[in-house]
Amino acid sequence: MFNNLINVHDLSKFAEKIRQRQFDWIRSKLTFGKRKRIKQTWERVEEPPTNWWNVAGIGEHWNHLISGDPQVDYYEYITRKYFVDRRSLLALSLACGSGERELRWTELGKFERIDAYDLSEARIECARSRAEEKGLGKIINYLVADVYDLQIRENYYDVILAEQALHHFSPLEEILLRANRSLKEGGYFIANEFVGPTRFQWTDRQLEVVNGILSILPAKYKTRWDNGSVKSRVFRPGRLSMVLVDPSEAVESSKILPLLYRIFNVIEVKGYGGTILQTLFSSIAHNFHSEDPETKNFIKLCFNIEDLLLGSGDIQSDFVVAVCQKR
């Protein structure tokens, strides 16, 4: 309806919120301004185990696709390949969230300081606490700020990190141009990002494959975390519902790779899937935590289907790690 501005599936979700008497949530989405709705979305620190990154073995699977070694994550892969002779790096992290990624970068011993910013006060407080616990509070400088309000010095940073952040930025081009100016000559821009369809407007092929897999999974693997209902099909979300729930979600995601190629010198791009798995496991990933043989076999089946389609060129990765340099 109206180029999928709104659809019947959004209305059914809204009706479910009413049935669950989540009236404060409904009021906030209908009356809060854009910036306040974004802040509300990201004030939560703890997430339920319902996303594809919560599936058993997914980290090793990503590592294999990115580095070729299930035991080598992209942080170590990039450090070995690009920072092997570098020390005392100065970095900027955009929209750092709860700070886990900055901690991992710091553990590798290449950074003198990381300036990390996020809009959420709750997440920055959590990040600071974690850094202090690990004795890294003097290296990672966590601050509350909107990245669009930052006054960033030009030719200043050795590395800029954007990890699951760019797909929340709009206008995106402005941020990337400022990042390029803020890098020193030879400086690196590293992105770990969702680059799939803007506003999660999934392709027909994605929906066909995801719904095909759902049709063969036993019901016990398809029960949703929040209400115990069975996830039998996936649909494109209405664009209006996406804006109401979180105006920043996947706002310009399909533009990320083209803009990276236009603004930076792109050295390497490693896709790690998610085209099928993210949508498939959303809201039901908690059913795939077990290490029992049956669960592991179904996980392997899902991984293999996506890998085969990626390998044949039938689909492209919705998630990538990109290493770029200042142009």
ZIDAMO-V663384 format. One record per residue. N is the residue number from 0. RES is the residue in three letters. NEAR is the number of other ideal C-beta (glycine too) atoms within 10 Angstrom. Layout:
BEGIN
n,res,near
N,RES,NEAR
N,RES,NEAR
END
This chain:
BEGIN
n,res,near
0,MET,10
1,PHE,9
2,ASN,8
3,ASN,17
4,LEU,12
5,ILE,15
6,ASN,17
7,VAL,10
8,HIS,15
9,ASP,22
10,LEU,12
11,SER,10
12,LYS,13
13,PHE,14
14,ALA,10
15,GLU,13
16,LYS,13
17,ILE,10
18,ARG,9
19,GLN,11
20,ARG,9
21,GLN,13
22,PHE,10
23,ASP,8
24,TRP,13
25,ILE,14
26,ARG,10
27,SER,16
28,LYS,19
29,LEU,9
30,THR,9
31,PHE,15
32,GLY,9
33,LYS,12
34,ARG,12
35,LYS,12
36,ARG,19
37,ILE,20
38,LYS,17
39,GLN,16
40,THR,18
41,TRP,19
42,GLU,12
43,ARG,12
44,VAL,13
45,GLU,7
46,GLU,10
47,PRO,12
48,PRO,14
49,THR,16
50,ASN,15
51,TRP,20
52,TRP,16
53,ASN,16
54,VAL,23
55,ALA,16
56,GLY,14
57,ILE,21
58,GLY,13
59,GLU,14
60,HIS,20
61,TRP,21
62,ASN,19
63,HIS,16
64,LEU,21
65,ILE,21
66,SER,21
67,GLY,10
68,ASP,12
69,PRO,14
70,GLN,10
71,VAL,15
72,ASP,18
73,TYR,20
74,TYR,20
75,GLU,16
76,TYR,19
77,ILE,23
78,THR,19
79,ARG,12
80,LYS,12
81,TYR,17
82,PHE,18
83,VAL,8
84,ASP,5
85,ARG,13
86,ARG,9
87,SER,9
88,LEU,18
89,LEU,15
90,ALA,24
91,LEU,27
92,SER,28
93,LEU,23
94,ALA,24
95,CYS,27
96,GLY,21
97,SER,23
98,GLY,25
99,GLU,12
100,ARG,20
101,GLU,27
102,LEU,19
103,ARG,14
104,TRP,25
105,THR,21
106,GLU,14
107,LEU,13
108,GLY,9
109,LYS,20
110,PHE,24
111,GLU,12
112,ARG,16
113,ILE,26
114,ASP,21
115,ALA,27
116,TYR,21
117,ASP,25
118,LEU,22
119,SER,22
120,GLU,12
121,ALA,15
122,ARG,21
123,ILE,21
124,GLU,15
125,CYS,19
126,ALA,26
127,ARG,17
128,SER,14
129,ARG,18
130,ALA,22
131,GLU,12
132,GLU,10
133,LYS,13
134,GLY,8
135,LEU,17
136,GLY,14
137,LYS,9
138,ILE,17
139,ILE,25
140,ASN,16
141,TYR,24
142,LEU,13
143,VAL,13
144,ALA,15
145,ASP,13
146,VAL,21
147,TYR,12
148,ASP,8
149,LEU,15
150,GLN,5
151,ILE,17
152,ARG,9
153,GLU,11
154,ASN,11
155,TYR,15
156,TYR,25
157,ASP,19
158,VAL,23
159,ILE,25
160,LEU,24
161,ALA,27
162,GLU,22
163,GLN,16
164,ALA,23
165,LEU,27
166,HIS,24
167,HIS,25
168,PHE,21
169,SER,16
170,PRO,12
171,LEU,18
172,GLU,14
173,GLU,12
174,ILE,21
175,LEU,24
176,LEU,14
177,ARG,15
178,ALA,25
179,ASN,19
180,ARG,13
181,SER,19
182,LEU,24
183,LYS,14
184,GLU,7
185,GLY,8
186,GLY,23
187,TYR,23
188,PHE,28
189,ILE,20
190,ALA,27
191,ASN,22
192,GLU,21
193,PHE,22
194,VAL,25
195,GLY,25
196,PRO,16
197,THR,18
198,ARG,20
199,PHE,20
200,GLN,18
201,TRP,21
202,THR,15
203,ASP,8
204,ARG,13
205,GLN,23
206,LEU,16
207,GLU,10
208,VAL,21
209,VAL,24
210,ASN,15
211,GLY,12
212,ILE,19
213,LEU,18
214,SER,10
215,ILE,8
216,LEU,19
217,PRO,9
218,ALA,9
219,LYS,10
220,TYR,19
221,LYS,17
222,THR,15
223,ARG,15
224,TRP,15
225,ASP,10
226,ASN,10
227,GLY,7
228,SER,11
229,VAL,13
230,LYS,18
231,SER,11
232,ARG,10
233,VAL,19
234,PHE,14
235,ARG,20
236,PRO,21
237,GLY,23
238,ARG,19
239,LEU,16
240,SER,21
241,MET,21
242,VAL,17
243,LEU,18
244,VAL,17
245,ASP,18
246,PRO,18
247,SER,22
248,GLU,18
249,ALA,21
250,VAL,20
251,GLU,18
252,SER,23
253,SER,16
254,LYS,19
255,ILE,24
256,LEU,17
257,PRO,10
258,LEU,16
259,LEU,23
260,TYR,13
261,ARG,13
262,ILE,18
263,PHE,22
264,ASN,13
265,VAL,17
266,ILE,13
267,GLU,14
268,VAL,16
269,LYS,19
270,GLY,17
271,TYR,21
272,GLY,23
273,GLY,23
274,THR,25
275,ILE,26
276,LEU,26
277,GLN,22
278,THR,23
279,LEU,27
280,PHE,26
281,SER,17
282,SER,19
283,ILE,20
284,ALA,23
285,HIS,17
286,ASN,22
287,PHE,22
288,HIS,12
289,SER,12
290,GLU,9
291,ASP,8
292,PRO,8
293,GLU,11
294,THR,17
295,LYS,14
296,ASN,10
297,PHE,17
298,ILE,22
299,LYS,12
300,LEU,12
301,CYS,21
302,PHE,19
303,ASN,10
304,ILE,17
305,GLU,23
306,ASP,16
307,LEU,11
308,LEU,18
309,LEU,19
310,GLY,9
311,SER,8
312,GLY,7
313,ASP,11
314,ILE,19
315,GLN,15
316,SER,19
317,ASP,26
318,PHE,24
319,VAL,23
320,VAL,24
321,ALA,23
322,VAL,20
323,CYS,25
324,GLN,16
325,LYS,20
326,ARG,11
END
